[in-house]
Amino acid sequence: MKYTFLFLLLVLMGCAQKDVSPKSDCKAPKKKALTMYKMSEMSALMEQMYAENQQLKARILKGDTIGAFPNHFLKIHQAVMTDSTENDAFFKEQAKLFIAAQSQIYKDPKNAQAHFNAGVDACIQCHQVKCAGPISRIKKLYITQ
């Protein structure tokens, strides 16, 4: 009986209406415009490079053919960054090191694992200075055996 009374009380309280007529002092909260996050060209390129390197890692581990160097990786030199001031001499040098390590995988497939890990090292060295957020994710690319 006690629980029935409590239930009825809650139902009645839930059904009670408040006066929200135009005369009321109650104002509707202002709505904020939603803005969709848009990746910079560089962010999108790095996401693509990450995905392709996951696939490359799998091919290396299986002993499959490596394929050809993905030339769109070269866009790293001119892709627009979220913050254009980040495209400084340090970044440009790190981008060169990354491309050199990455291209070595395709030039010397017998040592693909070492070259692949050197490419991962290049990513981490740059991200330690520029944008540390993805480092833990990048480390998952390492080939260890």
Chimera marker file (.cmm) of the C-alpha trace (Angstrom):
<marker_set name="trace">
<marker id="1" x="0.000" y="0.000" z="0.000" r="1" g="1" b="0" radius="0.5"/>
<marker id="2" x="2.848" y="2.367" z="0.904" r="1" g="1" b="0" radius="0.5"/>
<marker id="3" x="4.532" y="1.746" z="-2.480" r="1" g="1" b="0" radius="0.5"/>
<marker id="4" x="1.285" y="2.215" z="-4.385" r="1" g="1" b="0" radius="0.5"/>
<marker id="5" x="0.802" y="5.623" z="-2.759" r="1" g="1" b="0" radius="0.5"/>
<marker id="6" x="4.405" y="6.605" z="-3.557" r="1" g="1" b="0" radius="0.5"/>
<marker id="7" x="3.978" y="5.499" z="-7.175" r="1" g="1" b="0" radius="0.5"/>
<marker id="8" x="0.768" y="7.500" z="-7.581" r="1" g="1" b="0" radius="0.5"/>
<marker id="9" x="2.400" y="10.554" z="-6.029" r="1" g="1" b="0" radius="0.5"/>
<marker id="10" x="5.305" y="10.348" z="-8.487" r="1" g="1" b="0" radius="0.5"/>
<marker id="11" x="2.945" y="9.917" z="-11.434" r="1" g="1" b="0" radius="0.5"/>
<marker id="12" x="0.886" y="12.935" z="-10.409" r="1" g="1" b="0" radius="0.5"/>
<marker id="13" x="3.993" y="15.078" z="-9.908" r="1" g="1" b="0" radius="0.5"/>
<marker id="14" x="5.254" y="14.074" z="-13.324" r="1" g="1" b="0" radius="0.5"/>
<marker id="15" x="1.980" y="15.035" z="-14.951" r="1" g="1" b="0" radius="0.5"/>
<marker id="16" x="1.749" y="18.463" z="-13.311" r="1" g="1" b="0" radius="0.5"/>
<marker id="17" x="2.155" y="21.263" z="-15.850" r="1" g="1" b="0" radius="0.5"/>
<marker id="18" x="3.993" y="24.489" z="-15.262" r="1" g="1" b="0" radius="0.5"/>
<marker id="19" x="2.784" y="27.824" z="-16.577" r="1" g="1" b="0" radius="0.5"/>
<marker id="20" x="4.971" y="28.632" z="-19.574" r="1" g="1" b="0" radius="0.5"/>
<marker id="21" x="2.684" y="31.151" z="-21.180" r="1" g="1" b="0" radius="0.5"/>
<marker id="22" x="4.200" y="34.237" z="-22.810" r="1" g="1" b="0" radius="0.5"/>
<marker id="23" x="3.377" y="36.200" z="-19.652" r="1" g="1" b="0" radius="0.5"/>
<marker id="24" x="5.647" y="33.941" z="-17.636" r="1" g="1" b="0" radius="0.5"/>
<marker id="25" x="9.132" y="35.060" z="-16.617" r="1" g="1" b="0" radius="0.5"/>
<marker id="26" x="10.433" y="31.707" z="-17.808" r="1" g="1" b="0" radius="0.5"/>
<marker id="27" x="12.673" y="32.068" z="-20.855" r="1" g="1" b="0" radius="0.5"/>
<marker id="28" x="13.707" y="29.273" z="-23.155" r="1" g="1" b="0" radius="0.5"/>
<marker id="29" x="17.430" y="28.541" z="-23.054" r="1" g="1" b="0" radius="0.5"/>
<marker id="30" x="19.382" y="29.826" z="-26.025" r="1" g="1" b="0" radius="0.5"/>
<marker id="31" x="20.505" y="27.138" z="-28.416" r="1" g="1" b="0" radius="0.5"/>
<marker id="32" x="24.112" y="27.025" z="-29.529" r="1" g="1" b="0" radius="0.5"/>
<marker id="33" x="24.772" y="26.408" z="-33.171" r="1" g="1" b="0" radius="0.5"/>
<marker id="34" x="26.410" y="23.057" z="-33.718" r="1" g="1" b="0" radius="0.5"/>
<marker id="35" x="29.597" y="23.153" z="-35.697" r="1" g="1" b="0" radius="0.5"/>
<marker id="36" x="30.967" y="20.096" z="-37.386" r="1" g="1" b="0" radius="0.5"/>
<marker id="37" x="34.676" y="19.407" z="-36.846" r="1" g="1" b="0" radius="0.5"/>
<marker id="38" x="36.524" y="19.536" z="-40.121" r="1" g="1" b="0" radius="0.5"/>
<marker id="39" x="39.894" y="17.863" z="-40.410" r="1" g="1" b="0" radius="0.5"/>
<marker id="40" x="42.742" y="19.788" z="-41.930" r="1" g="1" b="0" radius="0.5"/>
<marker id="41" x="44.387" y="18.376" z="-45.041" r="1" g="1" b="0" radius="0.5"/>
<marker id="42" x="47.323" y="17.276" z="-42.900" r="1" g="1" b="0" radius="0.5"/>
<marker id="43" x="45.137" y="15.522" z="-40.346" r="1" g="1" b="0" radius="0.5"/>
<marker id="44" x="43.271" y="13.693" z="-43.097" r="1" g="1" b="0" radius="0.5"/>
<marker id="45" x="46.547" y="12.722" z="-44.774" r="1" g="1" b="0" radius="0.5"/>
<marker id="46" x="47.983" y="11.411" z="-41.513" r="1" g="1" b="0" radius="0.5"/>
<marker id="47" x="44.832" y="9.373" z="-40.869" r="1" g="1" b="0" radius="0.5"/>
<marker id="48" x="45.187" y="7.902" z="-44.350" r="1" g="1" b="0" radius="0.5"/>
<marker id="49" x="48.898" y="7.186" z="-43.824" r="1" g="1" b="0" radius="0.5"/>
<marker id="50" x="48.101" y="5.482" z="-40.520" r="1" g="1" b="0" radius="0.5"/>
<marker id="51" x="45.466" y="3.240" z="-42.116" r="1" g="1" b="0" radius="0.5"/>
<marker id="52" x="47.748" y="2.345" z="-45.019" r="1" g="1" b="0" radius="0.5"/>
<marker id="53" x="50.625" y="1.595" z="-42.658" r="1" g="1" b="0" radius="0.5"/>
<marker id="54" x="48.379" y="-0.765" z="-40.689" r="1" g="1" b="0" radius="0.5"/>
<marker id="55" x="47.754" y="-2.634" z="-43.937" r="1" g="1" b="0" radius="0.5"/>
<marker id="56" x="51.447" y="-2.515" z="-44.830" r="1" g="1" b="0" radius="0.5"/>
<marker id="57" x="52.358" y="-3.904" z="-41.404" r="1" g="1" b="0" radius="0.5"/>
<marker id="58" x="49.984" y="-6.832" z="-41.974" r="1" g="1" b="0" radius="0.5"/>
<marker id="59" x="51.550" y="-7.536" z="-45.399" r="1" g="1" b="0" radius="0.5"/>
<marker id="60" x="55.062" y="-7.425" z="-43.933" r="1" g="1" b="0" radius="0.5"/>
<marker id="61" x="54.104" y="-9.796" z="-41.126" r="1" g="1" b="0" radius="0.5"/>
<marker id="62" x="52.503" y="-12.238" z="-43.584" r="1" g="1" b="0" radius="0.5"/>
<marker id="63" x="55.474" y="-12.044" z="-45.928" r="1" g="1" b="0" radius="0.5"/>
<marker id="64" x="53.247" y="-10.748" z="-48.744" r="1" g="1" b="0" radius="0.5"/>
<marker id="65" x="54.492" y="-8.489" z="-51.505" r="1" g="1" b="0" radius="0.5"/>
<marker id="66" x="55.002" y="-4.921" z="-50.358" r="1" g="1" b="0" radius="0.5"/>
<marker id="67" x="53.704" y="-3.162" z="-53.456" r="1" g="1" b="0" radius="0.5"/>
<marker id="68" x="54.637" y="0.323" z="-54.601" r="1" g="1" b="0" radius="0.5"/>
<marker id="69" x="55.396" y="3.416" z="-52.567" r="1" g="1" b="0" radius="0.5"/>
<marker id="70" x="52.185" y="5.434" z="-52.121" r="1" g="1" b="0" radius="0.5"/>
<marker id="71" x="53.099" y="8.702" z="-53.846" r="1" g="1" b="0" radius="0.5"/>
<marker id="72" x="50.296" y="10.591" z="-52.125" r="1" g="1" b="0" radius="0.5"/>
<marker id="73" x="52.430" y="10.367" z="-48.953" r="1" g="1" b="0" radius="0.5"/>
<marker id="74" x="54.538" y="13.095" z="-50.582" r="1" g="1" b="0" radius="0.5"/>
<marker id="75" x="51.646" y="15.502" z="-49.956" r="1" g="1" b="0" radius="0.5"/>
<marker id="76" x="53.010" y="15.731" z="-46.408" r="1" g="1" b="0" radius="0.5"/>
<marker id="77" x="55.236" y="18.544" z="-47.702" r="1" g="1" b="0" radius="0.5"/>
<marker id="78" x="52.399" y="20.800" z="-48.814" r="1" g="1" b="0" radius="0.5"/>
<marker id="79" x="49.233" y="19.656" z="-47.005" r="1" g="1" b="0" radius="0.5"/>
<marker id="80" x="47.541" y="22.468" z="-45.089" r="1" g="1" b="0" radius="0.5"/>
<marker id="81" x="47.829" y="22.088" z="-41.324" r="1" g="1" b="0" radius="0.5"/>
<marker id="82" x="45.312" y="23.064" z="-38.681" r="1" g="1" b="0" radius="0.5"/>
<marker id="83" x="47.860" y="25.579" z="-37.387" r="1" g="1" b="0" radius="0.5"/>
<marker id="84" x="50.030" y="26.859" z="-40.235" r="1" g="1" b="0" radius="0.5"/>
<marker id="85" x="52.772" y="27.949" z="-37.809" r="1" g="1" b="0" radius="0.5"/>
<marker id="86" x="53.452" y="24.249" z="-37.127" r="1" g="1" b="0" radius="0.5"/>
<marker id="87" x="54.824" y="23.852" z="-40.667" r="1" g="1" b="0" radius="0.5"/>
<marker id="88" x="58.265" y="25.012" z="-39.617" r="1" g="1" b="0" radius="0.5"/>
<marker id="89" x="61.832" y="23.827" z="-40.280" r="1" g="1" b="0" radius="0.5"/>
<marker id="90" x="61.554" y="21.077" z="-37.654" r="1" g="1" b="0" radius="0.5"/>
<marker id="91" x="58.416" y="19.649" z="-39.242" r="1" g="1" b="0" radius="0.5"/>
<marker id="92" x="59.900" y="19.847" z="-42.733" r="1" g="1" b="0" radius="0.5"/>
<marker id="93" x="62.994" y="17.939" z="-41.605" r="1" g="1" b="0" radius="0.5"/>
<marker id="94" x="60.908" y="15.300" z="-39.849" r="1" g="1" b="0" radius="0.5"/>
<marker id="95" x="58.698" y="14.922" z="-42.923" r="1" g="1" b="0" radius="0.5"/>
<marker id="96" x="61.815" y="14.277" z="-45.033" r="1" g="1" b="0" radius="0.5"/>
<marker id="97" x="63.015" y="11.640" z="-42.553" r="1" g="1" b="0" radius="0.5"/>
<marker id="98" x="59.608" y="9.971" z="-42.571" r="1" g="1" b="0" radius="0.5"/>
<marker id="99" x="59.434" y="9.866" z="-46.374" r="1" g="1" b="0" radius="0.5"/>
<marker id="100" x="63.004" y="8.529" z="-46.570" r="1" g="1" b="0" radius="0.5"/>
<marker id="101" x="62.264" y="5.740" z="-44.085" r="1" g="1" b="0" radius="0.5"/>
<marker id="102" x="58.936" y="4.942" z="-45.716" r="1" g="1" b="0" radius="0.5"/>
<marker id="103" x="60.415" y="4.766" z="-49.217" r="1" g="1" b="0" radius="0.5"/>
<marker id="104" x="63.176" y="2.435" z="-47.994" r="1" g="1" b="0" radius="0.5"/>
<marker id="105" x="60.518" y="-0.173" z="-47.223" r="1" g="1" b="0" radius="0.5"/>
<marker id="106" x="59.733" y="-0.383" z="-50.925" r="1" g="1" b="0" radius="0.5"/>
<marker id="107" x="63.355" y="-0.126" z="-52.110" r="1" g="1" b="0" radius="0.5"/>
<marker id="108" x="64.645" y="-2.829" z="-49.754" r="1" g="1" b="0" radius="0.5"/>
<marker id="109" x="61.777" y="-5.222" z="-49.004" r="1" g="1" b="0" radius="0.5"/>
<marker id="110" x="64.147" y="-7.788" z="-47.456" r="1" g="1" b="0" radius="0.5"/>
<marker id="111" x="64.595" y="-5.364" z="-44.541" r="1" g="1" b="0" radius="0.5"/>
<marker id="112" x="61.060" y="-4.021" z="-44.648" r="1" g="1" b="0" radius="0.5"/>
<marker id="113" x="60.474" y="-4.541" z="-40.938" r="1" g="1" b="0" radius="0.5"/>
<marker id="114" x="63.468" y="-2.417" z="-39.901" r="1" g="1" b="0" radius="0.5"/>
<marker id="115" x="62.588" y="0.323" z="-42.397" r="1" g="1" b="0" radius="0.5"/>
<marker id="116" x="58.941" y="0.240" z="-41.327" r="1" g="1" b="0" radius="0.5"/>
<marker id="117" x="59.896" y="0.689" z="-37.672" r="1" g="1" b="0" radius="0.5"/>
<marker id="118" x="62.235" y="3.541" z="-38.670" r="1" g="1" b="0" radius="0.5"/>
<marker id="119" x="59.224" y="5.208" z="-40.285" r="1" g="1" b="0" radius="0.5"/>
<marker id="120" x="57.249" y="4.762" z="-37.067" r="1" g="1" b="0" radius="0.5"/>
<marker id="121" x="60.206" y="6.238" z="-35.146" r="1" g="1" b="0" radius="0.5"/>
<marker id="122" x="60.131" y="9.281" z="-37.448" r="1" g="1" b="0" radius="0.5"/>
<marker id="123" x="56.432" y="9.781" z="-36.741" r="1" g="1" b="0" radius="0.5"/>
<marker id="124" x="56.947" y="9.557" z="-32.990" r="1" g="1" b="0" radius="0.5"/>
<marker id="125" x="59.955" y="11.900" z="-32.980" r="1" g="1" b="0" radius="0.5"/>
<marker id="126" x="57.922" y="14.561" z="-34.730" r="1" g="1" b="0" radius="0.5"/>
<marker id="127" x="54.810" y="14.044" z="-32.622" r="1" g="1" b="0" radius="0.5"/>
<marker id="128" x="56.827" y="14.312" z="-29.405" r="1" g="1" b="0" radius="0.5"/>
<marker id="129" x="57.463" y="17.932" z="-30.348" r="1" g="1" b="0" radius="0.5"/>
<marker id="130" x="54.434" y="18.903" z="-32.438" r="1" g="1" b="0" radius="0.5"/>
<marker id="131" x="51.340" y="16.994" z="-31.309" r="1" g="1" b="0" radius="0.5"/>
<marker id="132" x="51.721" y="14.319" z="-28.643" r="1" g="1" b="0" radius="0.5"/>
<marker id="133" x="48.107" y="13.136" z="-28.763" r="1" g="1" b="0" radius="0.5"/>
<marker id="134" x="48.444" y="10.270" z="-31.260" r="1" g="1" b="0" radius="0.5"/>
<marker id="135" x="51.757" y="8.860" z="-29.970" r="1" g="1" b="0" radius="0.5"/>
<marker id="136" x="50.213" y="5.898" z="-28.139" r="1" g="1" b="0" radius="0.5"/>
<marker id="137" x="48.249" y="5.038" z="-31.274" r="1" g="1" b="0" radius="0.5"/>
<marker id="138" x="51.320" y="5.374" z="-33.500" r="1" g="1" b="0" radius="0.5"/>
<marker id="139" x="53.324" y="3.065" z="-31.237" r="1" g="1" b="0" radius="0.5"/>
<marker id="140" x="50.850" y="0.289" z="-32.049" r="1" g="1" b="0" radius="0.5"/>
<marker id="141" x="52.233" y="0.288" z="-35.575" r="1" g="1" b="0" radius="0.5"/>
<marker id="142" x="55.623" y="-1.065" z="-34.467" r="1" g="1" b="0" radius="0.5"/>
<marker id="143" x="56.419" y="-4.519" z="-35.751" r="1" g="1" b="0" radius="0.5"/>
<marker id="144" x="57.745" y="-6.621" z="-32.885" r="1" g="1" b="0" radius="0.5"/>
<marker id="145" x="58.605" y="-10.300" z="-33.032" r="1" g="1" b="0" radius="0.5"/>
<link id1="1" id2="2" r="1" g="1" b="0" radius="0.2"/>
<link id1="2" id2="3" r="1" g="1" b="0" radius="0.2"/>
<link id1="3" id2="4" r="1" g="1" b="0" radius="0.2"/>
<link id1="4" id2="5" r="1" g="1" b="0" radius="0.2"/>
<link id1="5" id2="6" r="1" g="1" b="0" radius="0.2"/>
<link id1="6" id2="7" r="1" g="1" b="0" radius="0.2"/>
<link id1="7" id2="8" r="1" g="1" b="0" radius="0.2"/>
<link id1="8" id2="9" r="1" g="1" b="0" radius="0.2"/>
<link id1="9" id2="10" r="1" g="1" b="0" radius="0.2"/>
<link id1="10" id2="11" r="1" g="1" b="0" radius="0.2"/>
<link id1="11" id2="12" r="1" g="1" b="0" radius="0.2"/>
<link id1="12" id2="13" r="1" g="1" b="0" radius="0.2"/>
<link id1="13" id2="14" r="1" g="1" b="0" radius="0.2"/>
<link id1="14" id2="15" r="1" g="1" b="0" radius="0.2"/>
<link id1="15" id2="16" r="1" g="1" b="0" radius="0.2"/>
<link id1="16" id2="17" r="1" g="1" b="0" radius="0.2"/>
<link id1="17" id2="18" r="1" g="1" b="0" radius="0.2"/>
<link id1="18" id2="19" r="1" g="1" b="0" radius="0.2"/>
<link id1="19" id2="20" r="1" g="1" b="0" radius="0.2"/>
<link id1="20" id2="21" r="1" g="1" b="0" radius="0.2"/>
<link id1="21" id2="22" r="1" g="1" b="0" radius="0.2"/>
<link id1="22" id2="23" r="1" g="1" b="0" radius="0.2"/>
<link id1="23" id2="24" r="1" g="1" b="0" radius="0.2"/>
<link id1="24" id2="25" r="1" g="1" b="0" radius="0.2"/>
<link id1="25" id2="26" r="1" g="1" b="0" radius="0.2"/>
<link id1="26" id2="27" r="1" g="1" b="0" radius="0.2"/>
<link id1="27" id2="28" r="1" g="1" b="0" radius="0.2"/>
<link id1="28" id2="29" r="1" g="1" b="0" radius="0.2"/>
<link id1="29" id2="30" r="1" g="1" b="0" radius="0.2"/>
<link id1="30" id2="31" r="1" g="1" b="0" radius="0.2"/>
<link id1="31" id2="32" r="1" g="1" b="0" radius="0.2"/>
<link id1="32" id2="33" r="1" g="1" b="0" radius="0.2"/>
<link id1="33" id2="34" r="1" g="1" b="0" radius="0.2"/>
<link id1="34" id2="35" r="1" g="1" b="0" radius="0.2"/>
<link id1="35" id2="36" r="1" g="1" b="0" radius="0.2"/>
<link id1="36" id2="37" r="1" g="1" b="0" radius="0.2"/>
<link id1="37" id2="38" r="1" g="1" b="0" radius="0.2"/>
<link id1="38" id2="39" r="1" g="1" b="0" radius="0.2"/>
<link id1="39" id2="40" r="1" g="1" b="0" radius="0.2"/>
<link id1="40" id2="41" r="1" g="1" b="0" radius="0.2"/>
<link id1="41" id2="42" r="1" g="1" b="0" radius="0.2"/>
<link id1="42" id2="43" r="1" g="1" b="0" radius="0.2"/>
<link id1="43" id2="44" r="1" g="1" b="0" radius="0.2"/>
<link id1="44" id2="45" r="1" g="1" b="0" radius="0.2"/>
<link id1="45" id2="46" r="1" g="1" b="0" radius="0.2"/>
<link id1="46" id2="47" r="1" g="1" b="0" radius="0.2"/>
<link id1="47" id2="48" r="1" g="1" b="0" radius="0.2"/>
<link id1="48" id2="49" r="1" g="1" b="0" radius="0.2"/>
<link id1="49" id2="50" r="1" g="1" b="0" radius="0.2"/>
<link id1="50" id2="51" r="1" g="1" b="0" radius="0.2"/>
<link id1="51" id2="52" r="1" g="1" b="0" radius="0.2"/>
<link id1="52" id2="53" r="1" g="1" b="0" radius="0.2"/>
<link id1="53" id2="54" r="1" g="1" b="0" radius="0.2"/>
<link id1="54" id2="55" r="1" g="1" b="0" radius="0.2"/>
<link id1="55" id2="56" r="1" g="1" b="0" radius="0.2"/>
<link id1="56" id2="57" r="1" g="1" b="0" radius="0.2"/>
<link id1="57" id2="58" r="1" g="1" b="0" radius="0.2"/>
<link id1="58" id2="59" r="1" g="1" b="0" radius="0.2"/>
<link id1="59" id2="60" r="1" g="1" b="0" radius="0.2"/>
<link id1="60" id2="61" r="1" g="1" b="0" radius="0.2"/>
<link id1="61" id2="62" r="1" g="1" b="0" radius="0.2"/>
<link id1="62" id2="63" r="1" g="1" b="0" radius="0.2"/>
<link id1="63" id2="64" r="1" g="1" b="0" radius="0.2"/>
<link id1="64" id2="65" r="1" g="1" b="0" radius="0.2"/>
<link id1="65" id2="66" r="1" g="1" b="0" radius="0.2"/>
<link id1="66" id2="67" r="1" g="1" b="0" radius="0.2"/>
<link id1="67" id2="68" r="1" g="1" b="0" radius="0.2"/>
<link id1="68" id2="69" r="1" g="1" b="0" radius="0.2"/>
<link id1="69" id2="70" r="1" g="1" b="0" radius="0.2"/>
<link id1="70" id2="71" r="1" g="1" b="0" radius="0.2"/>
<link id1="71" id2="72" r="1" g="1" b="0" radius="0.2"/>
<link id1="72" id2="73" r="1" g="1" b="0" radius="0.2"/>
<link id1="73" id2="74" r="1" g="1" b="0" radius="0.2"/>
<link id1="74" id2="75" r="1" g="1" b="0" radius="0.2"/>
<link id1="75" id2="76" r="1" g="1" b="0" radius="0.2"/>
<link id1="76" id2="77" r="1" g="1" b="0" radius="0.2"/>
<link id1="77" id2="78" r="1" g="1" b="0" radius="0.2"/>
<link id1="78" id2="79" r="1" g="1" b="0" radius="0.2"/>
<link id1="79" id2="80" r="1" g="1" b="0" radius="0.2"/>
<link id1="80" id2="81" r="1" g="1" b="0" radius="0.2"/>
<link id1="81" id2="82" r="1" g="1" b="0" radius="0.2"/>
<link id1="82" id2="83" r="1" g="1" b="0" radius="0.2"/>
<link id1="83" id2="84" r="1" g="1" b="0" radius="0.2"/>
<link id1="84" id2="85" r="1" g="1" b="0" radius="0.2"/>
<link id1="85" id2="86" r="1" g="1" b="0" radius="0.2"/>
<link id1="86" id2="87" r="1" g="1" b="0" radius="0.2"/>
<link id1="87" id2="88" r="1" g="1" b="0" radius="0.2"/>
<link id1="88" id2="89" r="1" g="1" b="0" radius="0.2"/>
<link id1="89" id2="90" r="1" g="1" b="0" radius="0.2"/>
<link id1="90" id2="91" r="1" g="1" b="0" radius="0.2"/>
<link id1="91" id2="92" r="1" g="1" b="0" radius="0.2"/>
<link id1="92" id2="93" r="1" g="1" b="0" radius="0.2"/>
<link id1="93" id2="94" r="1" g="1" b="0" radius="0.2"/>
<link id1="94" id2="95" r="1" g="1" b="0" radius="0.2"/>
<link id1="95" id2="96" r="1" g="1" b="0" radius="0.2"/>
<link id1="96" id2="97" r="1" g="1" b="0" radius="0.2"/>
<link id1="97" id2="98" r="1" g="1" b="0" radius="0.2"/>
<link id1="98" id2="99" r="1" g="1" b="0" radius="0.2"/>
<link id1="99" id2="100" r="1" g="1" b="0" radius="0.2"/>
<link id1="100" id2="101" r="1" g="1" b="0" radius="0.2"/>
<link id1="101" id2="102" r="1" g="1" b="0" radius="0.2"/>
<link id1="102" id2="103" r="1" g="1" b="0" radius="0.2"/>
<link id1="103" id2="104" r="1" g="1" b="0" radius="0.2"/>
<link id1="104" id2="105" r="1" g="1" b="0" radius="0.2"/>
<link id1="105" id2="106" r="1" g="1" b="0" radius="0.2"/>
<link id1="106" id2="107" r="1" g="1" b="0" radius="0.2"/>
<link id1="107" id2="108" r="1" g="1" b="0" radius="0.2"/>
<link id1="108" id2="109" r="1" g="1" b="0" radius="0.2"/>
<link id1="109" id2="110" r="1" g="1" b="0" radius="0.2"/>
<link id1="110" id2="111" r="1" g="1" b="0" radius="0.2"/>
<link id1="111" id2="112" r="1" g="1" b="0" radius="0.2"/>
<link id1="112" id2="113" r="1" g="1" b="0" radius="0.2"/>
<link id1="113" id2="114" r="1" g="1" b="0" radius="0.2"/>
<link id1="114" id2="115" r="1" g="1" b="0" radius="0.2"/>
<link id1="115" id2="116" r="1" g="1" b="0" radius="0.2"/>
<link id1="116" id2="117" r="1" g="1" b="0" radius="0.2"/>
<link id1="117" id2="118" r="1" g="1" b="0" radius="0.2"/>
<link id1="118" id2="119" r="1" g="1" b="0" radius="0.2"/>
<link id1="119" id2="120" r="1" g="1" b="0" radius="0.2"/>
<link id1="120" id2="121" r="1" g="1" b="0" radius="0.2"/>
<link id1="121" id2="122" r="1" g="1" b="0" radius="0.2"/>
<link id1="122" id2="123" r="1" g="1" b="0" radius="0.2"/>
<link id1="123" id2="124" r="1" g="1" b="0" radius="0.2"/>
<link id1="124" id2="125" r="1" g="1" b="0" radius="0.2"/>
<link id1="125" id2="126" r="1" g="1" b="0" radius="0.2"/>
<link id1="126" id2="127" r="1" g="1" b="0" radius="0.2"/>
<link id1="127" id2="128" r="1" g="1" b="0" radius="0.2"/>
<link id1="128" id2="129" r="1" g="1" b="0" radius="0.2"/>
<link id1="129" id2="130" r="1" g="1" b="0" radius="0.2"/>
<link id1="130" id2="131" r="1" g="1" b="0" radius="0.2"/>
<link id1="131" id2="132" r="1" g="1" b="0" radius="0.2"/>
<link id1="132" id2="133" r="1" g="1" b="0" radius="0.2"/>
<link id1="133" id2="134" r="1" g="1" b="0" radius="0.2"/>
<link id1="134" id2="135" r="1" g="1" b="0" radius="0.2"/>
<link id1="135" id2="136" r="1" g="1" b="0" radius="0.2"/>
<link id1="136" id2="137" r="1" g="1" b="0" radius="0.2"/>
<link id1="137" id2="138" r="1" g="1" b="0" radius="0.2"/>
<link id1="138" id2="139" r="1" g="1" b="0" radius="0.2"/>
<link id1="139" id2="140" r="1" g="1" b="0" radius="0.2"/>
<link id1="140" id2="141" r="1" g="1" b="0" radius="0.2"/>
<link id1="141" id2="142" r="1" g="1" b="0" radius="0.2"/>
<link id1="142" id2="143" r="1" g="1" b="0" radius="0.2"/>
<link id1="143" id2="144" r="1" g="1" b="0" radius="0.2"/>
<link id1="144" id2="145" r="1" g="1" b="0" radius="0.2"/>
</marker_set>
